[in-house]
Structures are given as structure tokens and as C-alpha cells.
Amino acid sequence: MADSVVSFNNPVFASYAAYAGLASMKMMGMTLVTVYHRLTKGVFMNPEDTSFGAKDKGVVRTDHPAIERVRRLHRNDLENIPPFLVVAFLYVLTKPSSDVAVWHFRAFLACRLLHTACYLGGLQPWRAIFFYSGFATTVSMAVQVVAKGSL
């Protein structure tokens, strides 16, 4: 039974796989954004990294505002995207309506992308609005998973 649900022949699972892949790539991309900021600003976490890629010898510093903003954003992704991946997979197993499921997946990814843009730009209250909207999307799926489950 689960074999037919967890199959790319199932449009809900196929959509989940695509959006899960995109969300994962977005989260991993934040690593590259952090590296970019470290290299262009010559600010590193470890002394051995100071000679890597910097025109001048870089400095060890853990409080550079731009880098810390990117790191906080990445941490926020690490706190929100993995729960989405788990909850959305379990949600697929509840056999939801394809339209409703895809709406959840799209809304979550759109909110995370918009949250990222607002975080990098320091745009409040938009950052919070997109954070809570994405969070609510995951909670919506989690409620449906729990309702289908057995306690």
C-alpha cells in the first residue's frame, strides 16, 4: 500500500520530492552564501583559514554583522526545513488531495524564499510574516498527520 503512495507515479509524492529537493538546495545554498561573505570580507572563524582566498591576510572574527546575519538565516533554515521535510513526507502518506498538498508545498517554499530575501534585506515585518506563514504551513500538515495517526 505504501509502495503506491511513495512513488513518482503518485503526483502528490512527485510534487513533494520536487519541493523537498528545492527546499534542501535552498538550505544548502546558504552555506555558499556564508562562504562568499567570508571570502569577500576576509573574515574567518579559524586562524588556518585566514590565508584562504583573501587578497590580504584575513582576520579571525566571529562578530561581523553581515556574516552573522547570513549565519542566523542559515540556522533558521536548519530549524525549519528539516521539520518540513519530515512532516510533508508523513503528510503524503495520508493521501491528501493533490491540489491541497501542492498548495502546502508551494506555500512553504515560497515563504522560505521570501523570508530569505527579507532576512538578507533586514525587512520587517515582512520577514516575520513569511516566517510565520511557512511555519503555519508545516503545522497545518502536522495537524493532518496527527489526525490520521493513532495515539
C-alpha positions as CSV (number, residue, x, y, z in Angstrom):
1,M,0.0,0.0,0.0
2,A,2.7,2.5,1.0
3,D,4.6,1.4,-2.2
4,S,1.9,3.1,-4.4
5,V,1.9,6.2,-2.3
6,V,5.7,6.6,-2.2
7,S,6.1,6.5,-6.0
8,F,6.8,9.1,-8.6
9,N,3.7,7.8,-10.3
10,N,1.8,9.4,-7.4
11,P,1.5,13.2,-8.2
12,V,1.5,14.2,-4.5
13,F,4.7,12.3,-3.9
14,A,6.3,13.6,-7.1
15,S,5.4,17.2,-6.0
16,Y,6.8,16.5,-2.5
17,A,10.0,15.2,-4.0
18,A,10.5,18.3,-6.2
19,Y,9.7,20.8,-3.4
20,A,11.7,18.9,-0.9
21,G,14.7,18.9,-3.3
22,L,14.3,22.7,-3.9
23,A,14.0,23.4,-0.2
24,S,17.1,21.3,0.6
25,M,19.0,23.1,-2.2
26,K,18.0,26.4,-0.8
27,M,19.2,25.4,2.7
28,M,22.5,24.1,1.3
29,G,22.9,27.3,-0.8
30,M,23.1,29.3,2.4
31,T,26.4,27.6,3.1
32,L,27.7,29.0,-0.2
33,V,26.4,32.5,0.7
34,T,28.2,32.3,4.0
35,V,31.4,31.3,2.3
36,Y,31.0,34.1,-0.3
37,H,30.7,36.7,2.5
38,R,33.7,35.2,4.4
39,L,35.9,35.3,1.3
40,T,34.9,38.7,0.1
41,K,35.1,40.3,3.5
42,G,38.3,38.4,4.6
43,V,36.7,37.3,7.9
44,F,37.1,33.8,9.1
45,M,36.3,31.6,12.1
46,N,39.6,29.7,12.2
47,P,43.2,31.0,12.1
48,E,44.2,28.5,9.4
49,D,41.5,29.8,7.1
50,T,42.8,33.4,7.0
51,S,45.2,32.8,4.1
52,F,42.5,31.1,2.0
53,G,41.1,33.2,-0.8
54,A,41.6,36.6,0.7
55,K,43.6,39.2,-1.2
56,D,45.2,40.4,2.1
57,K,45.5,38.1,5.0
58,G,42.1,37.7,6.5
59,V,41.2,38.1,10.2
60,V,39.6,35.8,12.7
61,R,36.4,37.3,13.9
62,T,33.1,35.9,15.0
63,D,31.0,39.1,15.1
64,H,31.0,40.5,11.6
65,P,27.4,41.8,11.1
66,A,26.9,40.7,7.5
67,I,28.3,37.2,8.1
68,E,26.4,36.8,11.4
69,R,23.1,37.8,9.6
70,V,23.7,35.1,7.0
71,R,24.6,32.5,9.6
72,R,21.4,33.3,11.6
73,L,19.4,32.9,8.4
74,H,21.1,29.6,7.7
75,R,20.4,28.5,11.3
76,N,16.7,29.5,10.8
77,D,16.6,27.3,7.7
78,L,18.1,24.4,9.7
79,E,15.4,24.8,12.3
80,N,12.5,24.9,9.7
81,I,13.3,23.0,6.6
82,P,14.1,19.6,8.1
83,P,10.8,19.5,10.1
84,F,9.0,20.4,6.8
85,L,10.8,17.5,5.0
86,V,9.7,15.0,7.7
87,V,6.1,16.4,8.2
88,A,5.5,16.8,4.5
89,F,6.6,13.2,3.8
90,L,4.2,11.9,6.5
91,Y,1.5,14.2,5.1
92,V,2.0,12.5,1.7
93,L,1.2,9.2,3.4
94,T,-2.2,10.5,4.5
95,K,-3.2,10.6,0.8
96,P,-4.2,14.2,0.7
97,S,-5.9,15.9,-2.2
98,S,-3.2,16.6,-4.8
99,D,-4.3,20.3,-5.2
100,V,-4.2,20.9,-1.4
101,A,-0.9,19.1,-1.0
102,V,0.8,21.0,-3.8
103,W,-0.6,24.3,-2.3
104,H,1.1,23.4,1.0
105,F,4.4,22.6,-0.6
106,R,4.4,25.7,-2.8
107,A,3.4,28.0,0.0
108,F,6.2,26.6,2.2
109,L,8.9,27.0,-0.4
110,A,7.7,30.5,-1.4
111,C,7.6,31.6,2.2
112,R,11.1,30.4,2.8
113,L,12.5,32.1,-0.3
114,L,10.7,35.4,0.6
115,H,11.8,35.0,4.2
116,T,15.4,34.7,2.9
117,A,15.1,37.9,0.8
118,C,13.6,39.8,3.7
119,Y,16.2,38.5,6.2
120,L,19.1,39.5,4.0
121,G,17.5,42.9,3.4
122,G,16.5,43.4,7.0
123,L,12.9,43.9,6.1
124,Q,10.4,43.7,9.0
125,P,7.6,43.0,9.4
126,W,7.8,41.0,6.1
127,R,10.4,38.7,7.4
128,A,8.2,37.7,10.3
129,I,5.1,37.4,8.1
130,F,6.9,35.0,5.7
131,F,8.4,33.0,8.6
132,Y,5.1,32.5,10.4
133,S,3.3,31.7,7.1
134,G,5.8,29.0,6.3
135,F,5.7,27.7,9.9
136,A,1.8,27.6,9.7
137,T,2.0,25.6,6.5
138,T,4.1,22.9,8.2
139,V,1.8,23.0,11.3
140,S,-1.2,22.6,9.0
141,M,0.3,19.4,7.6
142,A,1.4,18.2,11.0
143,V,-2.2,18.5,12.4
144,Q,-3.5,16.4,9.5
145,V,-0.8,13.8,10.1
146,V,-1.6,13.6,13.8
147,A,-5.4,13.4,13.0
148,K,-4.7,10.4,10.7
149,G,-2.3,8.8,13.1
150,S,-3.0,6.6,16.1
151,L,-2.1,7.6,19.6
